Amino acid sequence: MSESLEVHGVEKDDLTLPEPTPGHFRWWLLHHLQYTVGTDPEHASRFDWRMALSHTIRDRAMAPWFEATRRTWDEDRKRVYYLSMEFLIGRLLEDAAINLGLRDVAAEVLEGLGLDFSEIADDEPDAALGNGGLGRLAACFMESMATLGCPGYGYGLRYEHGLFKQGFDGGRQVEAPENWLVADNPWNFTRPESAYQVGLRGDVVEEDGRSVWRPRFQVLAAAHDTPVVGYRGRWANTLRLWAALPGAELFDLDRFNAGDFTAAAEPEAWARSLSRVLYPNDSTDRGKELRLTQEYFLTSASVQDILRRYLKGHDELRRLPEHVAIQMNDTHPAIAGPELVRLLVDEHGFDFAAAAELANRVLGYTNHTLLPEALERWSVDLMRKVLPRHLQIIERLDAHEVELHGPRPEGVGLIEHGQVKMGELAFLSSHRVNGVSALHSDLVRTELFPALDARHPGRIVNITNGVTPRRWIKLANPPLARLITDTIGEGWETDLDRLRELEGHVDDPSFREAFGRTKHLAKERFAGWLRSEHGVDVPVGALVDAQVKRIHEYKRQLLNILWTIAHWQRIKRDPGAGWVPRVKVFGGKAAPSYHVAKDIIRLVNDVGAVLNDDPETRDLLRVVYPPNYNVSMAEKLIPAADLSEQISTAGMEASGTGNMKFALNGALTIGTLDGANVEIREQVGPENFFLFGLTAEEVAVRRAEPDHARAAIEQSEPLRDVLQAIAEGTFSPEDPHRYGGLLDLLWNSDWFLVASDFAAYDAAQTEVDRVYRDPERWQRMAILNVARMGHFSSDRSIRQYMSEIWDIVPAL
């Protein structure tokens, strides 16, 4: 980036562009259409116009990007480096246009050329760099860091095919590669000068009393940079994505020339596989090895890059914590601790204790889950095979902790039952460990790491997640954004607490009417998108009831669809009872090897096929499941939603950010006391939240009761009727036993307490209908939800990270 420009003495003024008046913007757009894209207006396709528009807007991002880098170097500012396996950034064109203040002038110029900005922006594919809340949080945090002037880099992998592109075949999820990189990406800057060798496998030998790792082979990490521009274009940071390329030694030219083409290229293809797919299936030994290698590839390249950048301006590595903060987003980059220690000891001559202490002061760890399967454990044998030197360092770190803090209870260390525990490794490698909601942080302290917390008091802190209002109101919901600005003035986009000023207008009938129009416009937009993209018609006047998130048993999409069946059965019994029309919207992907989750997806689609074809009920109840849920779909659905389903089993959702986006756009929440729901309910008021279900403490008690599932089902006639309909094949007449596995889980196990919470959920949904029949009350509750969501800005989250973990002062 501008590091290389500085070397050649290029001054800031040499790169300054004229003010973006409509005339200048038009000239620059047509210039790029001809000289960058290589066509003219008469023959340009939508893709051509999108590429020209992207380059025109990208040009405006260069000045703040270069200036931010110059200032960081010149002022020797501390940087934060955010390591994450996911960055669910969505589309960049409109987001950058808004943050640079170019959205309106671009739309005006395009209209003058007979084009529509939204249609051009919608041509951009979503970047396939993530799947769910973890990746979207990372994207929000990157944008907030840039908005606040926090010097930083995001480090991730440049997945060629993302997680997968979801489709449905007979209601079943089918997976295909995402081809988002099939065409040129105008936001990408390739950095061949920033490439690193990442060693793998091999042996550790002793030389002159030192342990020396001799990797068996090397993979090249190639850097690809994307500018991340903050609001008003005053600062820009870098998202650096690594692509895996094979080292020359991985291609066997002799075998190739002998005609054995496939075998000659097999090691090369394996190397490239490191950046092909997000979360490769790790149900096999080969899959586990690929996933661990992928995580180390990301981490090693990033830590090497961090040290290279630091040493460019400093001679003394002992001052690293004064200039570098590394944040590990979940356990995926947990190998960063051993990797940093390895580089300090093996390449820079540190003794082990000093290196471990230095790494601890630099690293922070954000925990996102209490689920054992998500905390990652790798077998000692696999670690020894892939990263033999790192296994030595992990064992040494484990012993070092005992040396410093004394004997500890059995099972508290980094290695147990032949497995390396990555959650514990991340904890001990870091000076701060944070949960992502108040409830979650308490559970991290008391249930996940109680012994480590006792040995390292004060290390665990809470920083509740947040979302960026620039993306999730200003871009996703322009009518609401305009209403807010017209009502309370400008500036709320970077001071979300100012939304409280809307409370003074909640009793104003004209404001409530205007607020209602914004919701209606959002519903029309969403319905139009469903019609044009998926051939699905839904009534615009219906209550839009949405649950969109990764498909997992603890998130309880199953509870939602079981209630939907019960609701349908009631409507069938009495179609004229004055029912509130509903559109039930589901969205999200299941991991390819997660068969229970895939059965839930198929059940949702099977139920939808029956209900949507029922002439008696389809005007009162529809089920919609658009495939391949992503950021762009969320931007259309979330503003349209009336009801936000946040119904996870209490104590299992770390935070959630979808819950924040829905409430920020005026959807009321039906939810349990789980994750950030607890804090959302506190902020918006219990009277503006549909609460149901067992608490985290009650969940533990209920699970201990023998036959709790069967008892709950036998006490609920509506639930028994639903399960009987599924068992009889009402929704799968060609295969009546299709859902025998799901039914068996519900009757005999029900770890996630779907049956135990069904009656309470049913009652809460009845209350939803009752309140929705009173439009004035519903509107008031929705407005208060928007007005009281200021706490959940990602700007607030980042300010906390800067002060409580990173020790960084903003540059703005």
MIDRENTI-360045 format. One line per 8 residues: number of its first residue (from 1); their letters; for each residue x, y, z of C-alpha. Coordinates in steps of 0.2 Angstrom, whole numbers, plus 5000, padded with zeros to 4 digits. Layout:
N
NUM> a> X:Y:Z  ...
***
This chain:
812
1> mseslevh> 5000:5000:5000  5007:5017:5004  5022:5009:5013  5029:5007:4995  5024:5024:4990  5033:5032:5004  5049:5023:4999  5048:5032:4982
9> gvekddlt> 5044:5049:4990  5027:5052:4983  5018:5066:4992  5000:5067:4998  4996:5081:4986  5001:5071:4971  4987:5059:4973  4973:5072:4978
17> lpeptpgh> 4957:5070:4967  4946:5085:4963  4930:5087:4973  4917:5074:4967  4904:5085:4958  4892:5076:4947  4901:5083:4932  4918:5076:4938
25> frwwllhh> 4911:5060:4944  4903:5057:4927  4919:5060:4918  4929:5049:4930  4915:5035:4928  4916:5036:4909  4935:5036:4909  4935:5020:4919
33> lqytvgtd> 4922:5012:4908  4933:5015:4893  4951:5014:4899  4949:5001:4914  4935:4990:4908  4938:4993:4890  4921:4997:4883  4909:5011:4879
41> pehasrfd> 4892:5016:4885  4883:5009:4870  4890:4992:4872  4892:4991:4891  4884:4977:4901  4878:4979:4919  4894:4970:4924  4904:4983:4914
49> wrmalsht> 4895:4998:4923  4898:4990:4940  4916:4988:4937  4918:5006:4931  4908:5012:4946  4918:5002:4958  4934:5009:4951  4927:5026:4952
57> irdramap> 4922:5025:4970  4938:5015:4975  4949:5029:4968  4941:5040:4982  4946:5027:4995  4964:5029:4991  4968:5046:4999  4961:5041:5017
65> wfeatrrt> 4969:5024:5015  4986:5031:5011  4984:5045:5024  4980:5033:5038  4995:5023:5034  5006:5038:5033  5000:5045:5050  5002:5028:5058
73> wdedrkrv> 5020:5026:5053  5024:5045:5055  5017:5045:5073  5023:5028:5077  5005:5023:5082  5001:5006:5090  4991:4994:5078  4978:4981:5082
81> yylsmefl> 4979:4965:5071  4962:4956:5071  4964:4937:5066  4949:4929:5061  4944:4914:5050  4929:4923:5044  4925:4941:5037  4908:4941:5031
89> igrlleda> 4909:4958:5023  4895:4956:5010  4895:4968:4995  4907:4983:4996  4902:4995:4982  4887:5003:4991  4895:5002:5008  4910:5011:5002
97> ainlglrd> 4900:5024:4992  4890:5028:5008  4905:5030:5019  4914:5041:5007  4899:5052:5004  4897:5047:4986  4880:5037:4986  4869:5052:4981
105> vaaevleg> 4881:5059:4968  4884:5042:4960  4865:5038:4959  4862:5055:4951  4875:5052:4938  4869:5035:4934  4851:5041:4933  4857:5054:4920
113> lgldfsei> 4865:5039:4910  4848:5030:4911  4854:5018:4924  4849:5013:4942  4862:5013:4956  4854:4999:4966  4853:4988:4951  4871:4991:4947
121> addepdaa> 4876:4988:4965  4866:4972:4966  4876:4965:4952  4891:4963:4965  4893:4946:4972  4894:4944:4991  4912:4940:4996  4912:4922:5001
129> lgngglgr> 4923:4924:5016  4912:4919:5031  4896:4910:5036  4888:4918:5051  4889:4929:5066  4907:4927:5069  4912:4933:5052  4899:4947:5051
137> laacfmes> 4905:4953:5068  4923:4954:5062  4916:4964:5047  4907:4976:5058  4922:4978:5069  4933:4982:5054  4922:4996:5049  4920:5003:5066
145> matlgcpg> 4939:5003:5069  4941:5013:5053  4927:5025:5058  4935:5028:5075  4952:5030:5068  4959:5014:5076  4975:5009:5066  4972:4991:5061
153> ygyglrye> 4973:4976:5050  4961:4962:5048  4969:4945:5043  4959:4931:5035  4960:4919:5021  4954:4922:5003  4943:4907:5001  4940:4903:4983
161> hglfkqgf> 4923:4894:4986  4918:4900:5003  4908:4888:5014  4897:4883:5000  4883:4889:4990  4867:4882:4997  4853:4875:4986  4838:4864:4989
169> dggrqvea> 4833:4848:4980  4817:4840:4985  4819:4851:5001  4836:4844:5005  4851:4855:5007  4863:4853:4992  4881:4861:4992  4890:4868:4978
177> penwlvad> 4906:4880:4977  4903:4898:4978  4911:4906:4963  4913:4924:4969  4930:4926:4962  4926:4920:4944  4926:4938:4938  4938:4952:4943
185> npwnftrp> 4937:4959:4960  4939:4978:4959  4942:4980:4978  4957:4968:4978  4975:4974:4978  4988:4960:4976  5004:4962:4986  5017:4951:4979
193> esayqvgl> 5030:4959:4990  5021:4953:5005  5022:4934:5003  5028:4922:5017  5034:4904:5017  5024:4894:5029  5032:4878:5035  5023:4861:5038
201> rgdvveed> 5027:4844:5045  5045:4839:5046  5056:4836:5061  5063:4845:5076  5082:4842:5078  5094:4848:5091  5108:4859:5085  5121:4867:5097
209> grsvwrpr> 5109:4865:5111  5094:4873:5102  5078:4865:5095  5078:4868:5076  5062:4864:5065  5066:4857:5048  5049:4858:5039  5046:4845:5026
217> fqvlaaah> 5039:4857:5014  5034:4876:5012  5017:4884:5006  5018:4902:5000  5005:4914:5008  5001:4928:4995  4994:4944:5002  4978:4952:4994
225> dtpvvgyr> 4972:4968:5002  4955:4977:5003  4953:4995:5009  4940:4996:5023  4934:5014:5024  4927:5022:5039  4911:5033:5039  4914:5050:5031
233> grwantlr> 4930:5044:5024  4942:5051:5037  4952:5034:5040  4954:5018:5031  4962:5002:5037  4967:4986:5028  4959:4969:5027  4973:4957:5021
241> lwaalpga> 4968:4940:5015  4980:4926:5012  4979:4914:4997  4989:4898:4997  5001:4895:4983  5012:4880:4981  5031:4881:4983  5041:4876:4968
249> elfdldrf> 5047:4860:4977  5029:4854:4977  5027:4851:4959  5036:4836:4952  5042:4841:4935  5050:4824:4931  5034:4814:4935  5025:4827:4924
257> nagdftaa> 5036:4825:4910  5035:4806:4911  5016:4808:4909  5010:4805:4926  5002:4822:4926  4990:4819:4941  5002:4813:4953  5015:4826:4949
265> aepeawar> 5002:4840:4953  4994:4831:4968  5005:4840:4981  5003:4857:4973  4984:4854:4973  4984:4850:4991  4993:4867:4995  4980:4877:4985
273> slsrvlyp> 4967:4868:4995  4972:4878:5011  4962:4893:5004  4948:4885:4994  4935:4881:5007  4929:4889:5024  4928:4876:5037  4932:4860:5027
281> ndstdrgk> 4923:4844:5034  4934:4838:5048  4924:4822:5051  4939:4812:5044  4957:4812:5048  4962:4820:5032  4949:4834:5035  4956:4837:5052
289> elrltqey> 4973:4839:5046  4967:4851:5032  4958:4861:5045  4972:4862:5057  4984:4866:5043  4973:4880:5037  4972:4888:5054  4991:4888:5055
297> fltsasvq> 4993:4895:5038  4982:4910:5042  4991:4912:5059  5009:4910:5053  5008:4921:5038  4999:4935:5049  5012:4934:5063  5026:4934:5051
305> dilrrylk> 5019:4950:5043  5016:4958:5060  5034:4956:5065  5040:4961:5048  5030:4977:5049  5036:4981:5067  5054:4978:5063  5053:4990:5049
313> ghdelrrl> 5052:5004:5061  5059:4997:5077  5075:4988:5082  5069:4981:5099  5057:4967:5100  5055:4968:5119  5044:4984:5116  5032:4974:5104
321> pehvaiqm> 5017:4976:5116  5019:4995:5115  5015:4994:5097  5006:4978:5093  4990:4971:5099  4984:4954:5092  4966:4949:5094  4961:4931:5091
329> ndthpaia> 4943:4930:5085  4938:4913:5093  4950:4898:5095  4954:4896:5076  4969:4907:5077  4974:4900:5095  4991:4893:5087  4996:4912:5086
337> gpelvrll> 5003:4910:5104  5015:4896:5100  5019:4903:5083  5024:4920:5091  5035:4911:5104  5043:4900:5091  5048:4915:5080  5054:4925:5095
345> vdehgfdf> 5064:4910:5102  5070:4901:5086  5073:4916:5075  5076:4931:5086  5086:4923:5100  5074:4926:5115  5074:4914:5130  5058:4905:5132
353> aaaaelan> 5051:4914:5148  5054:4931:5140  5046:4926:5124  5031:4918:5133  5028:4934:5143  5030:4945:5128  5017:4935:5118  5005:4935:5133
361> rvlgytnh> 5006:4954:5133  5002:4956:5115  4988:4943:5113  4970:4944:5117  4957:4931:5115  4938:4933:5111  4928:4917:5116  4912:4915:5105
369> tllpeale> 4905:4898:5111  4903:4887:5126  4899:4872:5114  4913:4859:5117  4914:4854:5099  4917:4872:5094  4931:4875:5106  4943:4864:5095
377> rwsvdlmr> 4954:4850:5101  4967:4842:5091  4975:4826:5094  4993:4826:5100  4998:4814:5086  4990:4826:5073  4999:4841:5081  5015:4831:5081
385> kvlprhlq> 5013:4827:5063  5009:4844:5056  5017:4856:5069  5030:4846:5078  5039:4862:5085  5023:4870:5091  5019:4854:5101  5035:4856:5110
393> iierldah> 5031:4874:5113  5013:4870:5119  5020:4857:5131  5033:4870:5137  5019:4883:5140  5009:4871:5150  5024:4867:5161  5028:4886:5162
401> evelhgpr> 5011:4890:5169  5013:4878:5183  5030:4885:5187  5023:4902:5188  5007:4898:5197  5009:4882:5206  5001:4865:5206  4983:4865:5198
409> pegvglie> 4969:4853:5198  4969:4838:5186  4962:4842:5168  4966:4860:5169  4981:4860:5157  4983:4862:5139  4984:4843:5135  4971:4831:5141
417> hgqvkmge> 4968:4813:5136  4980:4814:5121  4972:4830:5114  4978:4848:5114  4964:4860:5120  4964:4876:5109  4952:4885:5121  4964:4883:5136
425> laflsshr> 4979:4887:5124  4971:4904:5119  4967:4908:5137  4984:4905:5143  4992:4914:5128  4982:4930:5131  4982:4944:5144  4964:4947:5142
433> vngvsalh> 4950:4934:5138  4933:4942:5134  4916:4935:5132  4903:4944:5120  4888:4947:5131  4886:4949:5150  4878:4932:5152  4891:4923:5141
441> sdlvrtel> 4905:4931:5150  4899:4925:5167  4897:4908:5160  4915:4908:5152  4921:4913:5170  4910:4900:5180  4907:4885:5168  4920:4885:5154
449> fpaldarh> 4936:4891:5163  4933:4891:5181  4949:4884:5187  4959:4895:5175  4949:4910:5181  4954:4907:5199  4972:4905:5194  4972:4921:5183
457> pgrivnit> 4959:4933:5192  4954:4948:5181  4959:4940:5165  4941:4937:5159  4931:4953:5154  4915:4956:5145  4913:4966:5129  4896:4964:5122
465> ngvtprrw> 4895:4963:5103  4888:4977:5092  4884:4980:5074  4888:4995:5063  4873:5007:5060  4880:5013:5044  4878:4995:5036  4862:4990:5046
473> iklanppl> 4852:5006:5045  4859:5018:5032  4863:5005:5019  4850:4992:5023  4835:5003:5027  4837:5020:5018  4818:5026:5022  4821:5023:5041
481> arlitdti> 4838:5032:5040  4830:5047:5032  4816:5047:5045  4828:5047:5059  4839:5061:5051  4823:5071:5048  4817:5069:5066  4833:5071:5076
489> gegwetdl> 4846:5078:5064  4862:5071:5057  4876:5063:5067  4867:5048:5074  4877:5037:5063  4892:5039:5073  4883:5042:5090  4870:5029:5091
497> drlreleg> 4864:5034:5108  4856:5049:5100  4842:5037:5094  4835:5040:5112  4829:5056:5105  4816:5047:5095  4807:5043:5112  4800:5060:5112
505> hvddpsfr> 4791:5057:5096  4783:5040:5100  4766:5048:5104  4766:5059:5089  4753:5051:5077  4762:5058:5061  4779:5051:5067  4771:5034:5070
513> eafgrtkh> 4763:5034:5053  4779:5039:5045  4788:5025:5054  4775:5013:5048  4777:5018:5030  4796:5014:5032  4791:4996:5037  4779:4994:5023
521> lakerfag> 4791:5000:5010  4804:4987:5017  4791:4974:5016  4787:4978:4998  4806:4978:4994  4808:4961:5002  4792:4954:4993  4798:4960:4977
529> wlrsehgv> 4815:4952:4979  4807:4936:4984  4796:4937:4968  4810:4941:4956  4824:4930:4963  4814:4915:4969  4797:4916:4961  4789:4916:4978
537> dvpvgalv> 4774:4927:4982  4770:4933:4999  4756:4945:5006  4764:4962:5009  4752:4965:5023  4756:4950:5034  4767:4949:5049  4785:4945:5044
545> daqvkrih> 4791:4933:5057  4810:4929:5054  4823:4917:5060  4839:4918:5050  4855:4911:5057  4866:4895:5056  4856:4880:5057  4860:4871:5074
553> eykrqlln> 4850:4862:5086  4853:4874:5100  4847:4889:5090  4831:4879:5089  4824:4881:5072  4815:4865:5076  4805:4873:5089  4800:4886:5077
561> ilwtiahw> 4794:4874:5063  4785:4863:5076  4775:4878:5082  4772:4883:5064  4763:4866:5061  4753:4868:5077  4748:4885:5071  4743:4878:5055
569> qrikrdpg> 4733:4864:5063  4723:4877:5073  4719:4888:5058  4713:4872:5049  4701:4868:5063  4694:4886:5063  4699:4896:5047  4688:4911:5051
577> agwvprvk> 4694:4914:5069  4702:4931:5064  4720:4925:5063  4734:4937:5060  4742:4933:5043  4760:4928:5045  4775:4924:5033  4787:4913:5042
585> vfggkaap> 4805:4916:5035  4819:4904:5038  4837:4906:5032  4854:4898:5035  4865:4884:5031  4869:4868:5040  4887:4861:5040  4888:4847:5027
593> syhvakdi> 4891:4833:5040  4878:4840:5052  4864:4827:5048  4852:4832:5061  4853:4851:5056  4850:4845:5038  4835:4835:5043  4828:4851:5051
601> irlvndvg> 4831:4860:5035  4821:4847:5025  4807:4847:5037  4805:4866:5036  4805:4865:5017  4793:4850:5017  4781:4859:5029  4782:4874:5018
609> avlnddpe> 4777:4864:5003  4761:4858:5011  4756:4874:5020  4760:4885:5005  4749:4874:4994  4734:4873:5006  4720:4884:4999  4712:4886:5016
617> trdllrvv> 4727:4893:5025  4740:4900:5013  4733:4917:5014  4735:4916:5033  4752:4907:5035  4766:4905:5023  4783:4897:5025  4798:4904:5015
625> yppnynvs> 4816:4897:5015  4826:4907:5002  4842:4897:4999  4860:4903:5002  4857:4916:5016  4870:4930:5015  4873:4948:5020  4864:4954:5004
633> maeklipa> 4848:4944:5008  4849:4950:5026  4850:4968:5021  4833:4965:5012  4824:4954:5025  4829:4963:5042  4821:4980:5038  4805:4970:5033
641> adlseqis> 4804:4959:5048  4791:4963:5062  4796:4948:5073  4814:4942:5077  4815:4924:5082  4830:4923:5095  4824:4907:5103  4840:4897:5108
649> tagmeasg> 4841:4886:5123  4846:4898:5137  4865:4897:5141  4870:4892:5124  4871:4907:5113  4886:4918:5116  4878:4934:5110  4870:4935:5093
657> tgnmkfal> 4871:4950:5082  4856:4946:5071  4845:4950:5087  4853:4968:5087  4850:4971:5069  4832:4966:5069  4828:4977:5084  4838:4991:5077
665> ngaltigt> 4826:4991:5062  4810:4990:5072  4807:4971:5074  4801:4965:5091  4810:4950:5098  4802:4934:5104  4816:4926:5114  4824:4917:5129
673> ldganvei> 4836:4925:5142  4851:4920:5132  4866:4929:5125  4863:4947:5121  4844:4945:5122  4847:4948:5141  4854:4965:5138  4843:4970:5123
681> reqvgpen> 4828:4966:5135  4835:4977:5148  4838:4991:5136  4822:4991:5127  4811:4987:5142  4803:4970:5147  4786:4977:5141  4793:4978:5123
689> fflfglta> 4800:4960:5122  4791:4944:5121  4800:4933:5134  4798:4914:5136  4807:4899:5141  4818:4891:5154  4833:4901:5161  4851:4895:5160
697> eevavrra> 4850:4889:5178  4833:4880:5175  4840:4872:5159  4853:4863:5169  4840:4857:5182  4828:4851:5168  4841:4841:5159  4845:4832:5175
705> epdharaa> 4827:4826:5176  4824:4808:5170  4812:4807:5155  4810:4826:5154  4807:4826:5136  4793:4813:5136  4785:4821:5151  4784:4838:5142
713> ieqseplr> 4777:4830:5127  4764:4821:5136  4758:4837:5145  4756:4846:5128  4742:4841:5117  4746:4853:5103  4764:4846:5103  4758:4828:5103
721> dvlqaiae> 4747:4832:5088  4762:4840:5079  4773:4825:5082  4759:4813:5077  4757:4823:5060  4775:4822:5056  4776:4803:5061  4761:4799:5050
729> gtfspedp> 4770:4807:5035  4758:4822:5033  4773:4832:5026  4782:4818:5018  4769:4806:5011  4781:4798:4999  4792:4793:5014  4782:4793:5031
737> hrygglld> 4797:4788:5041  4808:4802:5035  4809:4811:5052  4810:4796:5063  4827:4801:5069  4821:4819:5074  4806:4812:5083  4816:4799:5092
745> llwnsdwf> 4828:4814:5098  4813:4824:5104  4804:4809:5113  4820:4802:5121  4833:4815:5123  4829:4833:5119  4845:4840:5125  4840:4857:5119
753> lvasdfaa> 4824:4857:5128  4812:4860:5113  4798:4850:5121  4801:4858:5138  4800:4876:5131  4786:4872:5118  4771:4878:5129  4779:4894:5134
761> ydaaqtev> 4784:4898:5116  4766:4894:5111  4760:4906:5124  4772:4920:5119  4767:4918:5101  4749:4920:5106  4754:4936:5114  4762:4942:5098
769> drvyrdpe> 4746:4940:5089  4736:4949:5102  4748:4964:5102  4749:4964:5083  4730:4966:5082  4733:4983:5091  4743:4993:5077  4746:5008:5088
777> rwqrmail> 4753:4998:5103  4764:4987:5091  4771:5003:5082  4775:5011:5099  4784:4995:5104  4794:4995:5088  4799:5013:5089  4805:5011:5107
785> nvarmghf> 4815:4996:5101  4824:5007:5088  4826:5021:5100  4834:5011:5114  4847:5001:5104  4861:5014:5104  4871:5003:5116  4873:4990:5103
793> ssdrsirq> 4884:5000:5091  4900:4991:5086  4908:5008:5089  4904:5006:5107  4912:4988:5107  4928:4994:5098  4930:5008:5110  4929:4995:5124
801> ymseiwdi> 4942:4984:5116  4953:4999:5113  4953:5005:5131  4951:4988:5140  4961:4976:5130  4972:4984:5116  4977:5000:5125  4976:5010:5109
809> vpal> 4971:5029:5107  4961:5033:5092  4969:5044:5079  4953:5054:5076
***
